[in-house]
């Protein structure tokens, strides 16, 4: 009864907090994703050639989330701390979007509060170029009708899951509370060049593979990481939209990459199994930490992700098939992992403001100890857009770690329970 009362109390407080803040920008910025409900199911923003420029314009926005967590966990060692039903730390973002010239915009995101850092710090940002009239009117206008350039210390465009994940305070685009098990998200200095041709697009990108930047000569030779992406995205008719994309991320031998450990904000499942800000996630660990004895040791990795997306009226399907292989510099043999996920949602009500759905997610492969393991997670839940800027959602989640070595913290490990989350984004 005590547990039920605390869950009901959590639901009331989270729902009321969602009502407490409301803001909405009255101006859209060409070729950038909106941060309210209109940004749902937006991947690469469509290339708009009929650009407008009425002078320098600054749009200040942000996002805030709060969760009530009612989760329990266990393992074979029976040595985990007891978890209680309570609120997680509220997380917040500050966004600054600036129109600098016709077809020239800047985006900057700062984390004001996150699980991992108490202080405010910059996540990253980019300059996006869709037109070169600021160089000279009409300069390469024919080419720029199809080309987009992004440069910055930014969220790299590998796969489509990062468009549907919670990014610290911005959780409006994630239909569930947690992100995927292999959370492919990193912010590295680099550049991406896009080519759009009707319903098709392609992208090539290069990054320096570094999460934190430094001009001090590293202990390992740094290599450039390669990004490739291609896709098809078509609104076939009024009821049907079909998208299919494929991505590649390659880190050369002795290189550096943080593709599955690049989120410094933290996981949504607080304190499960690990007293760590990435608790509940899985990384193949193809790079030895920069804090390793004797200094940083690189590795190599190639990851390929394929994502289908189909929307028919209020029904949505989103899929993940990912293959990742690599090794650290101290390993002689290559290891590999398969990552599979599927979401099925149904949106209904006035303006499709309500949705219900489910997600299944699994990872399997060989860990550094030489053991074949698997991790799987199941989510079921739903949400309600109280306004285009305010979302309340609830989910039930269960996750299992399978076939880990006896005595390992993950031997026989699992967690399950309920999460309630309120999101305000503008």
ABEGO torsion letter per residue (X at the ends): XAAAAAAAAAAAAAAAAAAABBBBBABBBBGBBBABAAABGBBBBBBBABBBBAEBBBBBBBBBBBBBBBBBBBBAAGABBBBBBBBBBBBBBBBBBBBABBGBBBBBBBBABBAABABBBBAEBBBBBABAAAABBGBGAAAAAABBBBBEBBBBBBEAAAAABBBEABAAABABABBBABBBBBBBBBBBBBBBBEABBBBBBBBAGBABBBABBBABBBBBBBBBBBBBBBBABAABBBBBBBBBBBBBBGBBBAAAAABAAEBABBGBGBBBAABGBBBAGABBBAABBGEBBBBBBBBBBBBBBBBBEABBBBBBBBBBBEBBAABABBBBBBBBBBBBBBBBEBGGABBBBBBBBBBBEBBAAGBBBBBBBBBBEBBBBABAABBBBBBBBBBBBBGBBBGBAABGBBBBEBBBBBBBBX
